């Protein structure tokens, strides 16, 4: 493996590790936001997607996988990918399973790499209590 291939592999692994910290448990759930948070989400969603705040699409907006990683929604989801980086990440990887934090702080994500036709599993530990 030459240097260029090693750097690409390291970059891919770093991006996967980074993505594994996304709050994917927010997907397809109904949340009872405070009115100010709900309004904040609608405003951000409208701004990013060039919609009017009162548009019906915004009223019924739900977070997508790309939204979770997108830094423009950082105040809601703590995402740190650029919008393009988040889009490209989910063009390459499919998120198959996400285990949100358990009481013991275990969390994991199973991705499918469409470029390499293989599975990638990432484990993460958030808190440590002794």
Backbone as CSV, one residue per row, in Angstrom:
resi,resn,N_x,N_y,N_z,CA_x,CA_y,CA_z,C_x,C_y,C_z
1,UNK,0.859,-1.177,0.000,0.000,0.000,0.000,0.907,1.242,0.000
2,UNK,0.682,2.116,-0.979,1.508,3.322,-1.046,0.968,4.399,-0.103
3,UNK,1.708,5.504,0.000,1.345,6.574,0.940,-0.031,7.163,0.650
4,UNK,-0.344,7.367,-0.618,-1.629,7.962,-0.989,-2.795,7.069,-0.546
5,UNK,-2.651,5.764,-0.735,-3.697,4.821,-0.316,-3.834,4.786,1.202
6,UNK,-2.705,4.853,1.905,-2.743,4.860,3.369,-3.450,6.105,3.895
7,UNK,-3.146,7.255,3.301,-3.787,8.502,3.724,-5.287,8.439,3.469
8,UNK,-5.689,7.900,2.318,-7.116,7.777,1.996,-7.813,6.851,2.999
9,UNK,-7.153,5.741,3.338,-7.729,4.797,4.304,-7.856,5.438,5.689
10,UNK,-6.829,6.174,6.105,-6.887,6.876,7.392,-8.011,7.914,7.401
11,UNK,-8.153,8.656,6.302,-9.216,9.662,6.206,-10.597,9.003,6.299
12,UNK,-10.778,7.896,5.574,-12.060,7.184,5.614,-12.373,6.695,7.024
13,UNK,-11.372,6.129,7.692,-11.584,5.636,9.057,-11.864,6.769,10.033
14,UNK,-11.179,7.892,9.866,-11.428,9.048,10.737,-12.844,9.572,10.533
15,UNK,-13.294,9.609,9.278,-14.644,10.086,8.988,-15.698,9.144,9.575
16,UNK,-15.455,7.841,9.497,-16.378,6.871,10.092,-16.427,7.014,11.612
17,UNK,-15.271,7.177,12.225,-15.236,7.356,13.681,-15.979,8.622,14.075
18,UNK,-15.783,9.669,13.332,-16.434,10.957,13.578,-17.942,10.814,13.425
19,UNK,-18.366,10.140,12.360,-19.800,9.968,12.103,-20.465,9.092,13.157
20,UNK,-19.722,8.176,13.742,-20.324,7.267,14.724,-20.817,7.999,15.966
21,UNK,-20.382,9.244,16.152,-20.847,10.041,17.285,-22.109,10.835,16.970
22,UNK,-22.661,10.652,15.777,-23.906,11.338,15.426,-25.070,10.823,16.263
23,UNK,-26.023,11.694,16.535,-27.193,11.319,17.331,-28.277,10.757,16.415
24,UNK,-28.024,9.585,15.838,-28.942,8.997,14.874,-30.231,8.506,15.514
25,UNK,-30.275,8.459,16.833,-31.514,8.066,17.498,-32.578,9.156,17.370
26,UNK,-32.228,10.347,16.844,-33.216,11.402,16.599,-34.030,11.144,15.331
27,UNK,-33.601,10.207,14.508,-34.267,9.949,13.231,-35.629,9.295,13.466
28,UNK,-36.616,9.751,12.701,-37.966,9.172,12.685,-38.630,9.088,14.053
29,UNK,-38.365,10.052,14.899,-39.030,10.092,16.199,-39.780,11.401,16.318
30,UNK,-40.826,11.373,17.077,-41.561,12.597,17.375,-41.056,13.109,18.716
31,UNK,-40.718,14.362,18.746,-40.224,14.964,19.968,-41.118,16.111,20.367
32,UNK,-41.248,16.314,21.638,-42.019,17.461,22.111,-41.026,18.565,22.456
33,UNK,-40.724,19.387,21.456,-39.826,20.520,21.653,-40.545,21.603,22.430
34,UNK,-39.781,22.403,23.147,-40.332,23.662,23.635,-40.658,24.481,22.392
35,UNK,-41.581,25.384,22.506,-41.955,26.191,21.341,-40.755,26.925,20.749
36,UNK,-39.869,27.430,21.604,-38.702,28.158,21.077,-37.776,27.219,20.301
37,UNK,-37.600,25.967,20.751,-36.756,25.009,20.036,-37.389,24.594,18.715
38,UNK,-38.698,24.400,18.735,-39.408,24.019,17.519,-39.254,25.112,16.468
39,UNK,-39.405,26.343,16.904,-39.278,27.476,15.999,-37.844,27.576,15.468
40,UNK,-36.882,27.326,16.338,-35.473,27.380,15.951,-35.178,26.331,14.873
41,UNK,-35.688,25.100,15.061,-35.479,24.038,14.082,-36.112,24.405,12.747
42,UNK,-37.334,24.904,12.784,-38.012,25.276,11.538,-37.258,26.380,10.813
43,UNK,-36.742,27.337,11.554,-35.987,28.436,10.950,-34.713,27.912,10.301
44,UNK,-33.975,27.059,11.010,-32.755,26.484,10.450,-33.053,25.645,9.217
45,UNK,-34.066,24.797,9.312,-34.417,23.915,8.200,-34.800,24.735,6.977
46,UNK,-35.586,25.777,7.183,-36.012,26.630,6.075,-34.817,27.349,5.461
47,UNK,-33.932,27.850,6.290,-32.765,28.592,5.804,-31.864,27.690,4.962
48,UNK,-31.588,26.509,5.467,-30.683,25.596,4.778,-31.300,25.071,3.488
49,UNK,-32.577,24.825,3.496,-33.236,24.248,2.328,-33.952,25.277,1.466
50,UNK,-33.697,26.553,1.703,-34.276,27.640,0.904,-35.801,27.589,0.843
51,UNK,-36.419,27.384,1.974,-37.878,27.347,2.053,-38.357,28.491,2.933
52,UNK,-39.616,28.819,2.797,-40.189,29.800,3.713,-40.535,29.084,5.004
53,UNK,-40.366,29.779,6.107,-40.586,29.178,7.424,-41.994,28.621,7.579
54,UNK,-42.963,29.240,6.949,-44.341,28.783,7.091,-44.690,27.675,6.099
55,UNK,-43.757,27.321,5.247,-44.009,26.299,4.241,-44.388,24.971,4.907
56,UNK,-45.297,24.243,4.294,-45.778,22.984,4.878,-44.648,21.972,5.049
57,UNK,-43.677,21.980,4.138,-42.550,21.051,4.254,-41.795,21.269,5.564
58,UNK,-41.681,22.503,5.969,-40.977,22.818,7.210,-41.831,22.435,8.408
59,UNK,-43.126,22.653,8.326,-44.016,22.321,9.440,-43.946,20.833,9.770
60,UNK,-43.764,20.004,8.742,-43.725,18.558,8.940,-42.308,17.999,8.817
61,UNK,-41.321,18.844,8.992,-39.927,18.441,8.793,-39.484,17.442,9.852
62,UNK,-38.739,16.455,9.390,-38.102,15.496,10.292,-36.626,15.462,9.941
63,UNK,-35.815,15.191,10.904,-34.376,15.140,10.670,-34.022,13.945,9.795
64,UNK,-33.054,14.141,8.905,-32.521,13.054,8.086,-31.135,12.694,8.612
65,UNK,-30.578,11.597,8.117,-29.231,11.204,8.534,-28.233,12.316,8.235
66,UNK,-28.373,12.932,7.066,-27.469,14.015,6.693,-27.618,15.197,7.638
67,UNK,-28.850,15.512,8.052,-29.081,16.615,8.992,-28.358,16.384,10.315
68,UNK,-28.332,15.140,10.775,-27.716,14.815,12.068,-26.235,15.191,12.071
69,UNK,-25.544,14.972,10.952,-24.112,15.264,10.887,-23.804,16.683,10.441
70,UNK,-24.775,17.383,9.885,-24.577,18.703,9.296,-24.281,19.749,10.370
71,UNK,-23.167,20.455,10.227,-22.770,21.458,11.227,-23.733,22.638,11.277
72,UNK,-24.537,22.856,10.221,-25.482,23.965,10.238,-26.614,23.728,11.242
73,UNK,-26.810,22.471,11.647,-27.801,22.145,12.679,-27.117,21.900,14.025
74,UNK,-25.890,22.351,14.179,-25.089,22.049,15.363,-25.811,22.371,16.663
75,UNK,-26.579,23.441,16.693,-27.257,23.805,17.937,-28.320,22.782,18.326
76,UNK,-28.771,21.978,17.366,-29.771,20.957,17.675,-29.165,19.570,17.837
77,UNK,-28.253,19.195,16.927,-27.770,17.818,16.890,-26.274,17.661,17.136
78,UNK,-25.548,18.737,17.359,-24.096,18.700,17.561,-23.333,18.089,16.386
79,UNK,-23.854,18.205,15.170,-23.155,17.698,13.989,-21.960,18.564,13.656
80,UNK,-20.928,17.954,13.103,-19.720,18.712,12.796,-19.237,18.499,11.373
81,UNK,-20.028,17.877,10.516,-19.669,17.731,9.113,-20.178,18.952,8.359
82,UNK,-19.484,19.331,7.292,-20.021,20.375,6.423,-21.215,19.766,5.682
83,UNK,-22.119,20.582,5.152,-23.264,20.018,4.427,-22.836,19.088,3.287
84,UNK,-21.807,19.482,2.528,-21.326,18.651,1.424,-20.702,17.363,1.944
85,UNK,-19.935,17.458,3.019,-19.293,16.279,3.594,-20.342,15.288,4.103
86,UNK,-21.383,15.783,4.757,-22.456,14.908,5.248,-23.168,14.229,4.083
87,UNK,-23.439,14.989,3.027,-24.112,14.434,1.842,-23.250,13.344,1.209
88,UNK,-21.958,13.625,1.027,-21.061,12.652,0.410,-20.871,11.421,1.291
89,UNK,-20.871,11.608,2.602,-20.728,10.476,3.513,-21.879,9.494,3.312
90,UNK,-23.110,10.014,3.256,-24.254,9.113,3.115,-24.517,8.685,1.678
91,UNK,-23.776,9.234,0.718,-23.789,8.671,-0.630,-22.923,7.416,-0.664
92,UNK,-21.920,7.377,0.194,-21.025,6.218,0.240,-21.481,5.166,1.254
93,UNK,-21.900,5.601,2.430,-22.240,4.673,3.509,-23.738,4.667,3.783
94,UNK,-24.260,3.484,4.043,-25.639,3.341,4.521,-25.567,3.008,6.004
95,UNK,-26.339,3.708,6.814,-26.411,3.383,8.234,-27.455,2.286,8.391
96,UNK,-27.027,1.110,8.805,-27.938,-0.024,8.928,-28.549,-0.114,10.320
97,UNK,-27.706,0.015,11.335,-28.181,-0.096,12.723,-27.428,0.922,13.574
98,UNK,-28.157,1.566,14.456,-27.522,2.469,15.424,-28.046,2.115,16.804
99,UNK,-27.139,1.834,17.714,-27.492,1.570,19.107,-27.176,2.817,19.903
100,UNK,-28.205,3.569,20.341,-27.933,4.759,21.155,-27.313,4.370,22.495
101,UNK,-26.814,5.349,23.199,-26.181,5.106,24.500,-27.070,4.267,25.401
102,UNK,-26.458,3.262,26.012,-27.148,2.468,27.022,-26.760,3.020,28.390
103,UNK,-27.282,2.426,29.437,-26.939,2.876,30.792,-25.447,2.725,31.075
104,UNK,-24.815,1.752,30.419,-23.376,1.544,30.621,-22.531,2.354,29.635
105,UNK,-23.162,3.267,28.896,-22.499,4.159,27.932,-22.009,3.459,26.677
106,UNK,-22.545,2.288,26.386,-22.203,1.606,25.142,-23.022,2.199,24.007
107,UNK,-22.383,2.407,22.887,-23.066,2.862,21.688,-22.314,2.309,20.487
108,UNK,-23.040,1.979,19.429,-22.402,1.428,18.237,-23.205,1.795,16.999
109,UNK,-22.536,1.739,15.873,-23.191,1.994,14.590,-22.663,0.982,13.581
110,UNK,-23.562,0.436,12.771,-23.188,-0.488,11.706,-23.460,0.203,10.378
111,UNK,-22.400,0.412,9.601,-22.496,1.056,8.299,-22.231,0.026,7.207
112,UNK,-22.806,0.255,6.040,-22.497,-0.540,4.857,-21.760,0.360,3.885
113,UNK,-20.558,-0.028,3.479,-19.740,0.743,2.543,-20.108,0.322,1.126
114,UNK,-20.791,1.192,0.400,-21.245,0.856,-0.954,-20.089,0.826,-1.952
115,UNK,-18.968,1.481,-1.652,-17.818,1.471,-2.565,-17.026,0.175,-2.455
116,UNK,-16.957,-0.375,-1.271,-16.158,-1.584,-1.058,-17.017,-2.824,-0.856
117,UNK,-18.337,-2.662,-0.904,-19.272,-3.768,-0.722,-18.953,-4.546,0.562
118,UNK,-18.901,-3.818,1.676,-18.603,-4.449,2.952,-19.228,-3.697,4.107
119,UNK,-19.214,-4.331,5.258,-19.797,-3.751,6.460,-18.702,-3.185,7.357
120,UNK,-19.037,-2.113,8.065,-18.116,-1.490,9.007,-18.885,-1.255,10.298
121,UNK,-18.334,-1.718,11.414,-18.985,-1.484,12.705,-18.074,-0.580,13.536
122,UNK,-18.682,0.411,14.196,-17.943,1.338,15.052,-18.564,1.331,16.433
123,UNK,-17.709,1.186,17.430,-18.132,1.241,18.826,-17.633,2.544,19.410
124,UNK,-18.391,3.082,20.317,-17.940,4.302,20.983,-18.311,4.233,22.454
125,UNK,-17.537,4.884,23.265,-17.827,5.005,24.684,-17.904,6.477,25.023
126,UNK,-18.951,6.886,25.657,-19.146,8.299,25.942,-18.684,8.644,27.350
127,UNK,-19.217,7.950,28.313,-18.913,8.271,29.702,-18.321,7.044,30.374
128,UNK,-17.592,7.305,31.385,-16.989,6.204,32.115,-17.245,6.423,33.603
129,UNK,-17.936,5.505,34.226,-18.206,5.642,35.653,-17.597,4.483,36.413
130,UNK,-16.726,4.798,37.321,-16.074,3.736,38.098,-16.553,3.758,39.518
